[in-house]
Amino acid sequence: MAAVMSSVHIIGMMRIFQNLYFTGLLLLITSNLSQSQEDLYDLYNSGKFESVIYHSSKAIASGDTAFNTLYLKILSEIQIGQAQEAIHTLERAALFFPEDDRIK
């Protein structure tokens, strides 16, 4: 009986540690995305539109579909006269955020 209880206890502890691991991983990813978006804002506000396009393109390619990443890329493409690219990015953003008034 004691062996069964200790196995159940060990399995329970393993689940707790697994949940803590995934929670920490999620917080780390979220923190990195927030920092990345802050960096994009800083670049945009500094007039470094090519850098915004470069870094947002890399983020999008790696799976970042945050609205602000796409939005800043669109605005930067417009700023440097890349209308066709801005339209393409806008169409992509509309797929992820069809109800957002900023892209309608």
TAMOVEN-V451157 format. One record per backbone hydrogen bond with DSSP energy under -0.5 kcal/mol. NH is the residue of the N-H (numbers start at 1). CO is the residue of the C=O. If there is no record, write none. Layout:
<<NH/CO> <NH/CO>>
This chain:
<<5/1> <6/2> <7/3> <8/4> <9/5> <10/6> <11/7> <12/8> <13/9> <14/10> <15/11> <16/12> <17/13> <18/14> <19/15> <20/16> <21/17> <22/18> <23/19> <24/20> <25/21> <26/22> <27/23> <28/24> <29/25> <30/26> <31/27> <32/28> <33/29> <34/30> <35/31> <36/32> <37/33> <38/34> <39/35> <40/36> <41/37> <42/38> <43/39> <44/40> <45/41> <46/42> <47/44> <48/43> <49/47> <52/48> <53/49> <54/50> <55/51> <56/52> <57/53> <58/54> <59/55> <60/56> <61/57> <62/58> <63/60> <64/59> <65/63> <69/66> <70/66> <71/67> <72/68> <73/69> <74/70> <75/71> <76/72> <77/73> <78/74> <79/75> <80/76> <81/78> <82/77> <83/81> <86/82> <87/83> <88/84> <89/85> <90/86> <91/87> <92/88> <93/89> <94/90> <95/91> <96/92> <97/93> <100/97> <103/100> <104/101>>
